[in-house]
Amino acid sequence: MKILLYTQYFPPETNAPANRWDYFTRYLANKGHQVVVLTTFPHHPLGKIFPGYKNRWFYKEERNGVIVLRTGIFVSSSSKFWARALNYLSFSFSSYLNSGRVENPDLIIASVPPLTVGIVGQWISSRKRIPLVVDLRDFWPEAASSTGYLSSGGFLYRCARQRARSLYQKARVILVNSPGLAEELVLGYGISRGKIQLVYNGADIEFFESGNPEIIDKRYNLKNKFVVLYTGLLGFAQSPVVMIEAARILQKHKDIVFLIVGTGPKYPELERKVQDYHLQNVVLTGLRPRQEMPSFVQRADICLVPYKNSPVFRRNIPSKIYDYMAAGKPIIINLEGEASKIILSAQAGILIKPNDAQSLAQTILGLKENKILREKMGFCAQTYARRHYHKREIGELLEAVLRYVIHKS
């Protein structure tokens, strides 16, 4: 197969869509398929082009046997709506014009959001007369409304939702990473269940078993500390301030440290609160490479999955829970939904109230005092991940789905 993946996020970025397709593109390439990625220059989430890259009209490279075509984009560190809109639209413009450099793919996979990638992916599909597969990771504009970027009753919201419906109807297959997204496609958008395929992000067991926690101990002076870990985007959806408030409650417990790995729009606010509260029990590392994540997670005693209390996010399964489970770590999650179903079914952690720092602090203390329970949860987490979410098996499923799409074309 010759596969064109169209996505705005790709390594060396380390967010969920980049990690999802980093593994799957490498898997497909190792299986002998020709994989071309049409993307842009890495800049998320800081709004700055990564070192080693320069924003230009077009650039071609190869990563792990995958051909990567990068096209120009408007980059801004602003979190305002206009900046995001220009970011999305500029990539749409440059990527569409550069898509002509891709010769005769058998199909195109458009990874959404942003919705603009799906729309342009549909144009490319029509122009090249190849089937379109939509990889739906979240609903847009619903997610934009929940995080305050878009009014749910406005003209743009209604237009975007109508355009999304058209995209889903015209896709040959829609890949989703959670059952909740599949249900909403059927009930909220009227999409046939027959064209929806569940493809989880999955757990990279071998990768997360390879970590060296001693490196983290030395770098951040964590020896003999009880480490409460968060990794990933620090954005509006994650509502990360609750972790700082819990750290404030627990600051008298000198052996407990909150290790927060990542960055995003909320990072400056977290820094200010740590300074204002004079907290010595919080370590903010900023953005770190994906290759270091196994060492961070292996060092953790407990891992956190905070989320904003919104129905939109109840459908989502944050990819970090697979990372935590792959490493065999107990998890505290604060939002009931698809992610908490997995954690509770695996007996891998505890569900607490959303946006409740006191509940989070008390749960951390309870797990700290119960090593046997932590070890049981960690064992159950990894066992369940190995049995149900091993990435290698999910890669096999994805390959079979793509073969089916081409065969039916």
N, C-alpha and C positions, 0 to 999 in steps of 0.2 A: 504494500500500500504506500501511496505518497500522500502524506497528511499535512495539511496547512493548519496550524494552530494560530488563531488571531486573538491576542490578549494584550491588555495594557500593562500587565504586571508579570515580570519574569525575573529570575535570578540575574544578577546578584541581589535583587530585592528579596526580602525575607518574610513578606506577608503571606497570608493563607493561599491566595490564588497562585502566587509565585512558587510556593512550596508544593502545592498540589500538582502543578504542571511540570515542575522540575523533575519530580519522580516519574510521572507518566510518560513524558517525552523521552527520558533516558531509557525507560523500560521498553518503549516501542522501538526506539533506535537499536537497542540491544537485540531485539527480536528480528532485526533485519529490515524494518520499514524505514522509508525515507521521511524524516520529519523536518518540516520547515516552520519556524516560529516567526510570525510577523508581530513585532512589538515596538516599544520605544526605549529610550535611554533610561537607565535606572535612576529614579529620583524620589521614590515614595519610601517613607512618609514625611521626610524632612523638607521636600520641595526644593531640593538641590541635587544637581547631577552628581552621581557617585564619582569618587576619585578613579582615574584611569579611563574615564569616558568624557567625551565632549559632545555637546548638543549640536547636531548637524542634520542635513537633509536625509542622508542615508549612510548606513554603515553595516557591513556584513562581518559576522564572526562565526566561529564554531565552538560549541560547548558540549563536551561529552558525546560527540557523534551527532549532535543536533545542529542544523544550520539555523542561525539566528539573524534575522533582518531587522535592524533598528531604524526607526524613522523619527524625524524631528518633532518637537513638542514644545508648547509654551509651559514654562516652569515657574511656579511662584510658591513661596512659603506661606502665603496668606490662606486662611481657612474660609474666606468669604465665598459666597455663591458664585460671583462673577469670575473669580480666579479658578475655581473648579470647572466652571463651564468652559472657559477658554482652554484649560488643560485638556478636557475631553474633546472639544471640537477641533483643536489644532492637531491632536493625534489622529482623529478621524480623517481630516483632510490629507495629511502627509502619508498616512498608511494606505489610504485608498489609492492615491496616485502611485505609490511604490508597490502596490500589490501586483502590478503588471510584471514585476521582476520574477514572480513565482510561476514556473512553467508547469502546466498540466497536472495540478493536484487532483487526487481522486475525490477528496471531500475537504470541507473547511469546518473547523470547530471554532465557534465564537464564544469566548468566555465572558459572561455577564454577571455583575455589573462592571463598568458602567453600561447603561443601555445603548449608548452610542456605538459601542463595539458590536453589539448585536445587529443594529441597524446597518452599519457599514458592512458587517459580515454577510448580511443578506444581500446587499448590493454586489459584493464580490462573488457570492454564490450564483447570483443571476447572470452576471457578466461572463463568468467562466463556465456556466452551465454545469455546476457540480452540486451535490447535495449539501445542505446546511445542517450541522449539528450544533445546538445551543447548549453550552455548559452553564447552567443556571446556579449560581452560588448564593444569590439573595435576590429579593424582589426590589426593583426600582421602578417607580418612584416611592414605594412604600417606606423603604429604609431611609431615604432622604428626608421624608416627612418626619419620621420618628426621631431623627437626630437634629431636626430643626433647620435643615437646609431648604426645605420646600414646604409650602402651605398645602395641606391635604385638600383644601377646597378651591385652590387656585386654577387658573387656566393652564399653566404649565404642567401641573400635576395631572389634570384630566387628559391633556394631549399625550403625555408620556405614558400613562396607563393604557390608553387606546393603542398607541404605537407598540407597546410591549405585547398586548394581546395579539396584534397582527403578526409580530415576530414569532411568538410561540405557535401560532396556528400554521405558519409557513415552514417551520423547522421540520426536518425529516424525523429527527429524534431529539428529545430534550434530556440531557443528563442533569440529575439533581444530586446533592450530597446529603440530603436528609429527607425522611418520610414526610415531614411537615411541609416542605416545599412541594412535594408531589401532590399532597392533599389540596393545597391552595391552588395549584394549577388546575386541578379537576373542578373543585367547588367554586373558586373565585374567578377563574378565567375560562372555564368550559372546555378545557383541553382533554382529549381522549387519553385514558390511562395507557392505552396501547402504545403511545409514542413516548412515554416517560420511562426512563431507566435510572434506577438508583445506583450511583457510583460514589461510595463514601470516599472521603479524603484518605482514610486508612492510617494504620500504625506501621511505621518503619522500625520494626523490632530490632533488627541487627544494628541499625544506625544509632539508636538510643541506648543500646547496651554497650556501645563503644566509648562512652564518656569517661573522663578522668576528673573526679571531684576534687582531687588534691590541687589541681591547677586553680580552681575557683577559690579554695581555701586560702591559698597563698596570695592570689591577686587582690582579694577583698578582705583579707584578715578575718576569716570566718571559722577558724579552728575552734572546736568545742562549742559552736553556736548551734542553736536550733533554727534552721532556715525555712522561712515561709516564702515560697517562690511564685512570682508571676512572670510570664514571658509573653511578648506580643505587642500589638498596637495599644497605645494609650490614647484612646479616642472617646468620642461621645457615647458610642454604643456600649463601651466597656465600663463606663462609670467608675474609673479607677480611684477616685477620691476616697471611696469607702475603705480602701486598703490603708491609706494614710491615717484616716480617723481611727481605724482599729489599732494601728501602730501607736497612736497617741494614747489610747486606752492601756496598751500593754507596755508602755515605755519603762515602767518600774521593773519589768522582768528583763534583766540585763542580758540574759542568754538567748533571748528571742530576737531574730533579725529578719526584717522584710527585705528580700532581694527582688527588685523590680527591674526586669530586663526588657528594654524596648523604648520606643519613643512615639510621639504622635502629638496631636493638637492639645492634649491635656497635660503634656509633660511640663511646660512652664508653670502651670498651676500646682502640680505636685511638688516641684522644686520650691515654690514660694511657701507652700504649707509646711514642708519639712523644715525650712528655715524659720518660719514664724513660730512653729511649735518647738523649735530647738530639739528636734528628734535626732537621737544618736543610733536609733535602731532601724533606720531605713537606708538602703543602698540603692541608688538610682544609677544604673550602668549606662543608660543611653542605648543606642542601636548597636547590636553585636552581630557578627556573621552567623549564618545558619550552622556552619561547621562547629561552632562552640556550644550549640544548644544541648547536645548530649551531656556535656560536662556540667552545665548549669543544672539540668534536670536531675542528673545523678546526685548532685550535691544536696538537693532539696530534701527536707523532711516532710513537708506538706506543700501541695500545689494549689493555686487559687484560680477560679474561673468566675470573676465578677462580670455582671452584665446589667445594663439599664433595664428597669422594670417596664418592659413594653411588649405587647402581644406579638409585634413583628419579630422580635428576637427569640421568642419561644420556639420558632420553627427552626432556628439555626443550630448547627453543631460546630462550635469553635474547633479548629484543627488542633489547637493546643491540648485538648483533652486526649487525643490520640497519642500525642507526644508523651504526656504524663503517664498514660496507661502503658505505653511501650516500655517506659523505664521502670515500671512497677512502683508508682508513687500514689499515695492517697490524695484525694481531691476534695476540695470544698467548693461547691457551686452555689450561687445565690439566686438562680432563676429557674423556676419550674418550666419544663419543656422537653424538646427532643434530646438535648444534651444531658439533662438530669435523668432522663429515662435510661440512658446508656449507663451512666455512673451508678445509679441505684440497682439496675438489673445485674451489673457486674459485681455489686457489693464493693465498689471501688472508692466510695467516698460518702459525703454527707451533703444534703440539701438544706440550706438555711434561708431565712427571710431575705428578700431583696433590699438593698440600700440600708442595711442594718449593721452598723459598725460594732455595736455591742454584742450582737449575736455572733458575728464573725470572730470577735476577740475571744468570746467564751468558748466557741467551738475549737479554736486554735489551742487554747489552754487545755481543753479536755483531751484532744488528741496528743498533745505534748506529754500528758501524764499517763497515756495508755499506749505504750510501745507495742504491745501485743496486737492491739486493734490496728495500729498503723501498718504493721508488717502484714497482717491478714489482708487488709484492704489493698496494699501494694501487690501482694501475690495474686489476689483475685483480679486486680486491674490488668496485669500483664497476661495472665492466663486467658482472660476474656478477650483481650485485644488480639492475642495470637490465634484464638479460635474463630473470631468473627470479623476482624478488621485488618488482617495481615495485608499489607500493600501489594505484595507479590500476587496474591490471588485476586485482588481488586484490579490490578493491571491486566490480568488474564481476562477478566470480565470485560473491561473496556476494549481490549483488542477484539474480542468476539463481537461486541456491539458494532464497532466500526466496520468490521468485515461484513456484517449483516447489512449495514447501510449501503455499502458499495455494491454488494450483491443484488440488492433490491432496486438499485438505480437504473 
